[in-house]
């Protein structure tokens, strides 16, 4: 495990963004479904995995899960096996999806990472809630479809837009750094 200062800082920044989305309510996008909203609080964990690797994705997901646990308004999220444990895998699965597909088409890889990271969150949280006895399987499936589909769509779009923007900024700053070195 190569845990650099950069990875720790990126985990903290992305975790803080996830917390900010939750505290301000900005992490809940209104959608025209019975669910009423799609959450994007898991997107920083996906970005952490895609942009910085599985460790950053795991750490960012852990911060999101701990926040969810500490701010629980539903009994199922007072159980750390429902609130925290599944969130550890969001950025990890997003990273491996992106890594396996980026050589074919980077945009498609971003989309797939968003889809897989979101599906990981939805399936594992609802699956654990079912295993722990908080929800019957039929309710978990209904909630998964009503919440999961809009969240997958929103996350896929956000991951593409944000990753492309961040990569563009990184490219610009990378070139400027090289120009500065040459000037010296």
N, C-alpha and C positions, 0 to 999 in steps of 0.2 A: 504494500500500500504506500503510494507516494503522496503524502499529504503535505503540500507546500503552503506557504503563507498565502499565496494567491488563491488557492483552493479554499482555504479557511475563510478568507475575506469574501470571496464570491459566494460561498455558502451563507455567510452572514447577511450579505446584501440581498440575495435572492430570498432568504428566509424572512428578512425584514419587509420585503415587498409583499410576500404572501400574508404576513401579519397585517400590514397596512391595508391590503385588499379586504381582509376580514373585518378589521376594526371600523373602517370607513363605510363599508357596504359596497365599495366599488367592485368587489370581487363577485358580485351577483348581477348578471346581465339579464334584464327582462326578456323573456321569450314567450311566444304565443302558444303555450302548452299548459295543460293542467298543473304542471310543476311550477309554472310561473317565473322561474329564473334558471339560468345556467350558471354554475359557479366557475370561476377561473382561478380560484385560489391555488389550484394544483399546477397551474402553468409555470410558475417560477421553478418548481422541481423538474419539470420537463426541460425548461431552458438550461437549468444547471447541468442536467445529464447530457444534453445535446452539445452545449457549448464548452463545458469544462470536464466532462467525464462522469463515470458512474458514482464516484465517491462524493462529488459535489451534488449530484442528483439525490443520492441517499441522504446526505446531511440536510439539504434543503427540504426534502420530504419529511425528515424527522422534525424539523422546526415547524413545518405546517401541521404535522400530526400532533405535536405537543401543544401548539396553539389551539387546535381543534379540541383537544382533551381539556385544556384549562378553561376554555370558553364554552364548554358544552351546554347547550340548551335542550338537548334531547337525551334521555337516559342511555340510549345506545352509545353515545359518544363519551359517556363517563367511564366506559370500559376501554383501557389502553390498547387492548387487542383489536378493538374496532377503530378507535380514533388514531392511534399512532402506528401500529405494526404495518397495516397495508400501505400507508403513505411512504414507507421506506423504499418501496419498490417502484414508485412512479418514475423517478428520474433514471433509475437503473435500467428498467425495460425500455424507456425512451432512448437512452444512450445506445443500447445494443441494437435496437431497431434502426436507429440512424446510422450507426457504424456499419451495419450489414447491407444497407441500401444506398448509401451516399455515392458510391462509385457509379451507380447506374443513372441516377438523376437526383441531384441535391434537393430540388424543390419537393419532389415526391418523397424523399427521405425525411424532410421536415414534416410534411403532412402525416406520413406514417408514424413518426415519432410522437406527434401530437395525438393521433388516434390511439396508439398503443398505450401511451402514458395515461391518457384519460380513461381508457377502458380498464387499465390496471387499477386505477383509483376506484372506479365504480364497481367493478366486479369483486375486488378484494374486500372493500368496505362492506358491501351488501352481502357478500359471501360469509364474511366473518360475523356480521350481524345475525345472519341466519344460523350459523353454527353455534353461536353463543346464546341463541334463543330469543333474540330481540324481535326478529321478524320471521313470519312464515315464508317459505320459499316463493310462493305465488306472489306475495306482496313485494318481495325483493326483486323479482323479475319485472313486475309492473313499474316499480320505482326506477329500476335500471334502464328500462326503455324510455320512460318519460323524462328522466333526468339525463341519462347517458347520451342519448342521441343528440340533443341540443348542445350538450357540453362537448361532445366530440367535434361537432361542426365548428363551434366557436374556438375551441382550443387549436384545431388544425389551422384555422385562418390566423390566429394570433401567433402561433409558433412560426409559421412561414414569415409573416410580416416582421416580427421581432428578431428572429434569427438573421434574416436577410439584412435588416437594418444594423444590427450589432456587427455582423461580419463586414458590412460596408464601412462602418466606423473603424473597426479594427484594421481593415486594409488601408484606409486613409492614414491612420495614425502610424501604421507600420511603415508606410512609404515616407512619411514626414520624418520619422525617426532615422531612417536610412539617409535622408537628405541632410539632416543635422550632423550625422556622423561624418558624411563626406565634406561638409563645410568646415568641420574642425580639422 
